Amino acid sequence: MGSNNRGNSKEFLELIKSKPVLVFIHNEKPIAKSHVIVEYIDETWKNNPILPSDPYQRALAHFWSKFIDDKMKDKKFFGGEEIGLVDIVVVYTAFWVPVVQEIAGLELFTSEKFPKLHNWSQEFLNHPIVKESLPPRDLVFTFFKGLYESLFGSK
């Protein structure tokens, strides 16, 4: 953990009280910053790896994670205050992934796990132009639920 430990736990908790951040507490020890939490969980519970075992693939995962964090700093959208190309390209994250998660009973993309990405998705989906352009969620849900059941049986 090195510099992310920040001394003892009490000092660390006092430090993070000034600005809300995602904190994971394990064995009464707080760990902050999403990427550090993910690495900690990955190293602690090796039976359910989050990061790829291949060093190159793991490096790519770190790159994209940092890229998203950097792009989303204090911004509503990837390009700033207005929707841009990247927002449009990753629309599946905001619209399609939550539908598939609900049907499959998964919780991969949550506000707790990915707060910045989740906030972006909410801003994106609530934008007036996006709202009027996307297909109705209930129709998409019904379509994918039927597809899921035909592939994997009724849930």
N, C-alpha and C positions, 0 to 999 in steps of 0.2 A: 504494500500500500504506500509506503514511502511518504511523499509530501501530502498525500490525501488523508493520512492519519491525523495530522495537525495536533500532535500532543495527546493529552488524555481526552477521554470521552466527554467530560464536563466542559472543557474549553471548546471542543469541537461543536457540541450542541449549542453553546452560547454564540459561537461564531455564525452558525447557520440560522439562528433566530432572527437575524436582521434582514434576511432575504429568503423567502420560501424556496426550498429546493427539494427534490426527490431524495429521500433518505431511506436506506435499507438498514434495519437493525437485526443483527444476528449475534446470538450469545452476548447480548447487552452491549454490543459494539456497533456504533453507527458508521455507515459507509455512504458517502454522497457521490453524486454525478452518475448519470445513467450508464455511461460506458464502463465506469469502474465497478458499478454494481453488477453489470452483466458479466464482466470478467471474474469477479469474485464468485458469483453463483456458478459460473462455468467451471471454475477450479475447485469449488467446494463440493458440488454434486456432479461428479464425473459420469455417473450413469445416464444422465440426461443432458448431453452436450448442447450448448447454444451456438458456440462458434465452431467452424469447421476444423477438423484435425490437420488438414493440409495447410502448411505455413503460408503458401501463396493465397489460398482461398480465405484464410483468416485475415491476412493483410488487406485483402480487398474488402472484407466485411468491416474492418476498422476504418478503412478509407471512406467508405460510403456512409458509415455512421457519423464520422466526424464531418463529412461534407454536409450532411443534412443538418446537423447541429449548427454548423457555421452559417449555413444559408438561412436558417430560421431564427437567428439571433434577433430578438426584438422586432420581428417582422410578422405581418399577417400572412403573407404569401411568400413563395420562394424568391420572387423578384422584388419584394418590397411591399408596398401598400396596394398594388393592383395585381390581378391575376395575369400570369405570363405563361410562356411555353412550358416550363417545367411543371407548373401546376396542372396544366392540361394533360401533359404526358402521364403524370402519376395519378390521374383521376381514379384509377382502379383502387388505389389505396384508400381513398376517401369513400367511394361509393360501393364498389364491388366486394372488397375484402370483408367489410362488416356483414354484408348479406350472407356470404359464404360461411363466415365464422358462425353466425347464428344458426344456419341450417345444419352445419357439421358439429355444433356444440363445442366450438373452440373459443379460447380467449387469448389470441395472439396480439392483437392490436388494441391495447387499452390505454386509457389516460394515465394509469399508474405506470405502465411499462414504457410508454413513449409519449410523454406529456406534450412536447413541442409538435410532434407529428399529429397527435390527436387534436390539439388546438387548431393546427392548420386545417385538418380535415373538416372541422366544424365551421371554421370561417369560410372555407371553400364551398361546402354544401349549402351554407346559408346565404351565399352571394346571390342576389336577384337573378343575374344572367344564368348562373349554374342551375338554380332552382327551376327555372322555366325550360332549360335545355335537357335535363336528365329525364330518362323514362320514369314513370311512377314506380316507386320502390316496391309496392305490393305486387305489381305485375312481374317485376324482376325476381322477387322472392318466390312467387308461385312457380315461375319457370325453373329456377335453379333447384328448388325443393323437389319438383318432379324429376328433374335430371338426376339429382342426388339419389333419390329413392329408386330410380330405375337402375342406377349403377351399383348402389350399395345396399339396397333393400330398405324397407320402411324403418324409420327410427322411432 
